[in-house]
Structures are given as structure tokens and as C-alpha cells.
Amino acid sequence: MLVLSRQRDETIMIGDDIELTVVDIRGDKVRLGIKAPPNIVVHRKEIYDAIKRENEQASHLVEGEVEAFRQAIQPKNIVSIAVPVAKLNRPGSSQERASA
């Protein structure tokens, strides 16, 4: 681990794109400002660990969940009714009355 000392308003560069600036120091707390490109995700370590843990739990399927998921996404039986076009376009049809 690299350990660096910085004072308030001093910056550390990580690569060419990430700036880490000491914004404030109050007692035993240090406030850091981070400038990073939008494709770089920045989280506090405890949040990162929680996200990682939840993703790992979600990736493990319990027995029977695969079949339940498969059934849930299967298309339902669709009943189609053929209606002659002439009947739909006939004057006085329910379609004309609905649009009037």
C-alpha cells in the first residue's frame, strides 16, 4: 500500500484521469473530493462490499427457482379471433360509433 501525506487543498493523481483532493480535515475525519470520468464508479468501501455481497447472493439460484423463472417468462396461451375486415369497416359498426 502506498501511503502519502497531503494537506488541505492538495491533490493526488491516480493515473491520468482521477484526482483525489483533501477538501477538509476536522479532528479525526478527512473529507476527500474525487474527480473521475463517468465510466469510473466510486463508492465508499462498505457500500462497495454490500453491493458485491448482494450481487453474489443474487447470482446463486435456489433449487426450483430456475424452473419457476422459466415458467414465469414463457408466453401464455394467446387466443386470437379472426374478424372479417368488411365487418369492421361497415357503416354503423361499433368502431365508427366509438370514434364519433
Backbone torsions as a table, in degrees:
resi	resn	phi	psi	omega
1	MET	NA	131.2	175.7
2	LEU	-85.4	128.8	179.1
3	VAL	-115.5	123.1	-179.8
4	LEU	-121.7	147.4	174.7
5	SER	-101.4	135.5	177.5
6	ARG	-141.0	150.4	173.8
7	GLN	-104.3	173.9	-178.6
8	ARG	-57.4	140.3	-179.9
9	ASP	71.2	9.6	174.0
10	GLU	-96.7	150.6	-171.6
11	THR	-122.3	149.0	172.5
12	ILE	-117.6	134.1	177.0
13	MET	-97.4	135.0	173.7
14	ILE	-115.4	109.3	-172.7
15	GLY	64.7	-150.9	179.7
16	ASP	-97.2	-10.8	-168.1
17	ASP	-116.1	-13.7	-172.8
18	ILE	-115.7	125.2	177.2
19	GLU	-112.8	130.4	178.1
20	LEU	-117.7	114.1	-174.8
21	THR	-116.8	135.6	173.7
22	VAL	-79.4	111.2	-175.7
23	VAL	-87.5	-40.7	-176.3
24	ASP	-158.8	152.4	175.2
25	ILE	-131.0	120.0	178.9
26	ARG	-131.2	107.7	-179.5
27	GLY	60.8	-120.0	-178.4
28	ASP	-97.8	13.2	-179.9
29	LYS	-114.3	138.1	177.0
30	VAL	-118.0	128.7	176.0
31	ARG	-98.3	128.6	-178.1
32	LEU	-114.0	140.6	171.8
33	GLY	-107.4	135.7	-177.2
34	ILE	-124.5	124.4	172.0
35	LYS	-110.1	120.5	-179.2
36	ALA	-143.9	154.1	176.2
37	PRO	-61.3	155.3	-177.9
38	PRO	-60.2	-23.8	-179.1
39	ASN	-82.3	-3.1	176.4
40	ILE	-99.7	119.3	180.0
41	VAL	-88.7	131.8	-179.5
42	VAL	-121.5	123.7	177.3
43	HIS	-134.7	154.6	166.7
44	ARG	-66.2	150.7	-174.6
45	LYS	-56.8	-42.7	-177.9
46	GLU	-66.1	-33.6	176.7
47	ILE	-71.0	-43.2	177.0
48	TYR	-57.1	-46.3	179.6
49	ASP	-62.1	-40.3	179.4
50	ALA	-65.5	-42.6	178.2
51	ILE	-62.6	-45.6	-179.9
52	LYS	-61.3	-43.4	179.8
53	ARG	-63.0	-44.7	179.7
54	GLU	-65.5	-38.4	177.6
55	ASN	-64.6	-39.6	178.1
56	GLU	-65.5	-41.6	178.6
57	GLN	-64.6	-39.6	-179.2
58	ALA	-69.1	-24.1	-177.3
59	SER	-81.4	-12.3	179.4
60	HIS	-99.5	113.5	-179.5
61	LEU	-91.0	135.8	176.7
62	VAL	-78.4	148.3	-179.2
63	GLU	-53.0	132.2	-179.7
64	GLY	96.9	-23.4	-179.7
65	GLU	-68.5	-33.7	179.7
66	VAL	-63.0	-47.0	180.0
67	GLU	-65.7	-40.6	177.9
68	ALA	-62.8	-41.0	178.0
69	PHE	-64.5	-43.9	-179.9
70	ARG	-59.6	-43.0	-180.0
71	GLN	-68.5	-35.2	-178.3
72	ALA	-67.1	-32.4	-177.6
73	ILE	-95.3	-4.2	178.0
74	GLN	-68.1	138.8	177.8
75	PRO	-63.6	138.5	178.3
76	LYS	-75.4	160.7	176.8
77	ASN	-64.4	123.3	-178.2
78	ILE	-105.9	127.9	178.4
79	VAL	-100.6	125.4	178.4
80	SER	-112.7	145.6	179.6
81	ILE	-119.8	125.7	178.7
82	ALA	-87.8	124.8	177.5
83	VAL	-120.4	127.0	179.7
84	PRO	-60.0	138.4	-178.0
85	VAL	-61.5	-39.5	-178.5
86	ALA	-58.4	-35.8	-179.1
87	LYS	-69.2	-35.7	179.8
88	LEU	-70.1	-33.6	-176.0
89	ASN	-93.4	2.7	-176.9
90	ARG	-68.0	135.0	177.2
91	PRO	-56.0	137.6	179.1
92	GLY	84.6	5.2	180.0
93	SER	-70.5	163.7	-178.4
94	SER	-62.9	-26.8	179.6
95	GLN	-67.3	-41.6	178.7
96	GLU	-67.2	-40.5	-179.7
97	ARG	-65.1	-34.9	-179.0
98	ALA	-69.0	-33.8	-178.1
99	SER	-84.8	-10.8	-177.8
100	ALA	-79.2	NA	NA
